[in-house]
Structure formats: C-alpha cells, structure tokens
Amino acid sequence: MCPSWAAWRISGRPGSNTVMTIDRHSIVLFLKGMAMGAADSVPGVSGGTVALITNIYEELVDAIKSLGWHVLVVWKHEGFLAAWRYMNGRFLLTLGAGILTSLLLFGNLIISLMDTSLPYLLAFFAGLVLASIRYVAMGVARWNVQRWLLLIAGAVFAMVLAFLPLRESGGGLVYYFFCGAIAICAMILPGISGAFILLLLGAYAPVLEALTGFDVPVIVVFAAGCLCGLMLFTRLLSWLLHHHHENTLAVLSGMLTGSLYLLWPWRVAVEVSLEGFEFSRYRHVLPDTYLEATGQAFSAPVCLGLAVAGVVLVLLLETMAGNNNTEKPPASDPSP
C-alpha cells in the first residue's frame, strides 16, 4: 500500500460502518509529516523543530503518550473506534505516513546533498531554527530569572553535542535497537537532532542505508528500539508540558538556540588526541579554511540567502496557521 494513501480519516458512530475519506486537514498533516521526515534525515536538524513550527508538537507528544495498555482497555470495553479516537489514530497514522514517505522518497537525495552540498543544506535549516526560536519563546508569557537560566541550560546541553566524539560505523542488531531508543528521544526534542545522535553513535549511515535498501532485520530492530524509547520518553515530556508548560518551553527555546552552533555550515571532521585516546569530532571553520581542508568551495552569500529563505518559510507557516503564538497549555492532562 502506498504510504500517501494512509492519509485517511476514520469516522462514524460506534456500531456504524467505518468511513474512509481524505480531507484537506489530512493532506496538510501528511505534508507536515514529510517535512519532519526530511528534517530528521539531516544531522543537526530535529523533526521536533518542524512539529513546533507547524503547531502540532503538543498534540504529537500527547498522541504518542496515549499509546499503551489503556488503548486495549478502551478497545475491549468501547470498541475499535473509541480506541482509535482515544489514541488520536488519524493524526498518528497520517503524520507517520508522511514521515515514512519522506524518508523513502528523499533518503537518497538527502545522502547525496550531504555529500555534495552540506553547507547549503545546513544554512537553510539554520534559518528555519533561527525563526523558530522566536516562535517557541513567544509561548512563555513571563520571562524571569529561572526561565532565563533554563534557556541557557538548554542551549549549553545542545551545544555540548558538537564536542562529543564521533564513533566509527558498525554494530550488531542489539546495538541498533539501543541506538533507535536513544535517537528517537532526540528526534522528538526540538533542537536536538536524532540524526546527529546516530552520527555520534556510528549508526547514521548504516540505518539510512538499511532504510533506503529495505534491509528488513535492521529496520525492524531499529524501529522496535525507537518505539520503546518513544513510549517511555513522551510520558515524561507530556507531563512536563502539562504541568510546567512555560518552563519546558524555555528549555526548548534554549535547545533551539544551542542547535544553531551545530548548524554552522562550514564544519570538518578532525582527529583529536586526548591523554592517549584518539577520536574524531567536528570543528567549525571559516569558508576559506573549509576550502583548504576539503577542496570544496561554498558561497557565503548563497548560504546567507538560504538561511534567509528558511526564516521566510517559517514566517509564512506562521501566517498560514493564523496563529502567532504556540499552543496554550491544556487545563489538565487528558489521559491517564
């Protein structure tokens, strides 16, 4: 079945026939999923950032959190449609189909762009993130000392990733399971790139190649790790969003700010020796130094133009959404 046909809506009363239709909302949500999938493919960019930009972040976290044993209880006592509505199945199916479609369609393209035009790609996403900082920070009604400190802590946490050593590619299926569990937590957090975490763990290239090459064992094990990590982490994140909404947004704003360091277009992998331990990590350089190190020249004005294009795109998305504020905090957590 083609993933695009997953953008369906299930409606009807309990006991009635199930109606499958496609509407404008499903198409838009599917496209948001494709944008998330494209973002998650690039080390340094987070699909969670796209979810925040497109105003579906909290709904996504709550929908994932609802997946659990209670869905089976609702299904048993109230039927499939009630369980489907409880877990926001239409939302998850449509968004997930968009993400999967994007990875399948653009996975090889992203790999190619990373090999040939990585600075341009990073510059564009840096513009997206830069505009997103304002968007998320506007959800904090009152900035006090505590929230500024949380913002700084979030920024430092995101920036620390740039200094971690890169692991050589490789590992068995069990290793890919744990890589999936760790990376998915980063993917759901704005400003923390799941793809970059996979790069640090040495699993980025093998996992992306497995996905585009349909290596079923690796895909299944990695997906199982993602599911386990996501089920655990989103419960904590949902609780924070419902009970400490503005403090959480302050931290997320900081993570977005810190991720700009990861998105500096001109970066090279260098060998580092520390007390006899040798490892690789990224070092940020100027365009001329990048040319000397790689033999590739990328125009600074073009990078700046792509960053501006990213900023404009976010502003257009805000305008289209008709809402210049992030989602308001719910009165209470709707699910157990």
N, C-alpha and C positions, 0 to 999 in steps of 0.2 A: 504493500500500500504506500503510495506516495505521501511523504510527511506533510505536504501542504494540505492534503485533504483531512488532516487531523484538526484543522481549524473549524470545528463543528460546535454547535450548541445543542445540548440535550435539554429538552424542556418537556413540560407536561405534568399532570397531576399524578399522585401515586395511584397505580392501578390502570392508568391510561396508557395508550400506545406511546412509545418513545419517538419524539420528532427530532430529526437531524437536519439542521439548517446552517447556512453560513450567512453571517451578517457583517455589517461594516465594523462593529466593535471587534469581532473575531479577527478580521483581516488586519486591523491596526495592531492588535495584540500580537498576532503572528509576526508582523514586521518588527515589533519591539523585540520579540524573541530572536529574530535573525540578527538584529543589531547587537544583542547581548552575546550571541554566539560568535560574531565577528570580533567583538572586543575581547572575549575570553581566549581567543586564539593567539593574541599578541602579548608576549611577555612585557609586563609593565602596565597593562590595562586590565580593568576589572569589569566583568559583566554587571556586578552590583552597582557600579557607577552609572551604567546605562539605565538600570532599573530605577535609580534615584532620579536621573534626568527626566525619564519618561513617566514619573509619578506612579510607579507600580511597586515600589520597594517594599513597603509595609504589607501590602496585600500578598506579595510573593512570600515574605517571611512567614506570615500567618497561615497561608495556604500550605506551605511545606510543613509547618509545625503541626497542622491538623492531621497529617498522615501518621497513623498509628493504630493501636489496638481499638481505640474508641470508634474508628470508622467501621470496623467489623461489627461492633455492638449496635451501632445505628443501622447498619445494613440488615442485621438479624431481626431487629425489632420494628424497623420502619420501612425497610425495602431499599432497593438499589438507588432509586432517585434521591431519596433523603440522604443517603450516604454520599452520593455524588455532589449534592449541594453543600453538605457539611464540609467536605474537603475542597470545595471550590474547584471541582474537577474540570469544568470547562476552561477555567483560567489556566490551570496547570497543564492540561493537555495541549491547548493552543500555544502557550508560551514555550513549552518543551518541544513541540513540533517545529517552531520557528528556530530555536537554538540548534536542534539537530540538523535541520535543513541547511542552516548557515554553515555549520561545521563540515557537512558533507559536500556542499557546493563550493565553499570558499576555502576549505582547509589547504588544498594545494596552492591556491592563489596566495594565501597568507604566507605560506612557506616560501613561495617564490619572491614575494615582496620583501620578506625579511632578509632574503639572501641578496636582493638587488637594490632595494630602496628603503632599508630600515630607518634611516634618519627621517625621511619624509613621512613614513608611517607613524613614527613616534611623535613627530611635530604635530601632526593632525590630532592625534589622541591627546596630546598635551593641551591643545586648545579646548577640546571637549572637557577635560578635567578642570582647567582653569575657570571656565564659565560655570562649571558645576559647583565649585566651592561656594560661590555667592548663592547659588540656588539652594544648597543644603543649609548654609549658615542662616538664611532667612527664616528657617523653621525654628530658630532659637529666639524666643520673644525678648529675653533679657540676658545680656551677657554680663556675668560677674566674674570675680577673680577665679572662682572654682572652675567655671566653664572655659576660661581662657587657658588655665592650666591643663584641662582635659584636652583642649585643642592642641596645645604644644606636645602633650604626651602622645597623642595620636599621630602627629607629624613625625616625631622622633622615631616612633615604632615603625612607620612606613619607610623612613629613610634608612634605618638600620639594615633593611633587606639588601640595600645596594652594596653593603660592605661584607655580606656573607660570602663564603667561598662557594664556587661552582663545583658540583660533583660531576665526575665522569659518568657518561650514559651507561646504563646497564642495570640489571636486577631481575629477579625472578618474579613469578606471579604474586607471591605473598608481598613482595616489596611494592609492586604496583597497586595492590589493594590499599596499603597504608599511604602511598603517595596520593591516591584518589581521596582518601578520607581527610588528609591534611589540605590538599589543594582546593577541595570544594569549599572548605571553610573560608579560604581566602577569596574564592570567586564570588561568594555572597557578600563579602565586605567591600564597600566602595573604597578605592584607593589601594587595596591590597590585591595584587594580581595573582590569580591562581596559576596562570601560565608561567609567571616568573618563579613561583614557588616550585613548580615542576622542573623548571630550568635549573634551579638551585639543587634539586634532588636528583638531577640527571635523568629525569623521566619524560621531559618535554618532547624531544624528538621521537623516542620510541612510541609514546602514546599517540601522538598526532599521526605518525606513520601507520600505526595499527588501525586507527580510525579510518584514514583515507584508503588503506589497503584491506579493510574488512578482516583484520586478524581477530577472529571471534573470541578466543580464550583471553587475550589481553583486554579486549573491550569489555567483556562480561565481568572480569575480576576488577578492573579499574572502576567500572560503573557500580559494582557492589560496594566498593570502598567509598565512592562518592555518596551513595545512598546512606550508608551507615554514618558517615561524618556529618552529612546534611541533617539527618533526623535528630542527632544529638545537639548540634551547634545551633540550629534555628530555634530550638526551645529556649535556650539562653538568650539569644538575640531578640526573640519576640517578647520575652519577659522584660528585657531592658527597654525596648521601645514602648511598651505599655505602661511601665512603672517609673521609668527615668527617661522620658522621651527627649527632653531638651539636652540633658547631659549626654545622652547617646548621640544625638545629632552633632554636638560639639566635638565629640571624639571622631565621628565620621568626617566632619569638616577637616579636622587635623590630618586624618589619614589621606584624604584627597590632596591636601596641601603638600604633605610629605612625598606623595607619589609623583609630584612634578619633578623631583630630583631623579627618580627612576626613568622618567620620560625625556631626559636630556638627549637630544637627537644624536650627538656625536659621542659614542662610548666604545671602548675597545676592551677586549679581554686581556688581562696581563697576568703574568706569573708572579706570585708573591712567596717569599720565603720568610717564615716566622719561627725562630727557635728550632730550625731543622725541619720544620713542617712546610712543605711546598703545596700551594694550591693556586687556583685561578679565581679571579674576580673581575668585575667590571671597573674601569676607570673612566671618568668623564674628561674629555679633552676639548680643545678648540678645533674649529674646522680645518685649519692648516695642519695641526698635529694629526688629526684623523686621516688626512690625505697622505701624510708621510707614513703612518702606521699601516694603512690598508690599501693605499694606491687608488682609492675611490674618492671622487670629489662630489660633494653635495652642496648645492647653493644655499647659503644662509637666507637670502631673501625669499627663496621658494619655501624654505622651512617656516619662515615667519608668516608667509601668505597662507600656508596650510594650517598653521596654528590659529590664525585669524578666522579661517573658514570653519574650524572646529568651534570657535567661540560663537560665530554667527549661527551655526547649526543648532547649538543649544538654545540660543535666544529664540530661534524660530520654533523650536519644540515647545518652549515655554508659552509662546504666543498662541500656538495651535492648541495647546492644552487649555488655554483661557484661565490659567491659574498661576500666579507668580509666587505662590507660597508652596512649601512642601505640605504633605498631608497633615491634617490635625490629629493629635493623639486621641485615640478612642477613649471613651469613659472607662472602660474595663476590658479585660481580656475576654474575648467572646468564647473561647474554647477552653476546655479543661486541660 
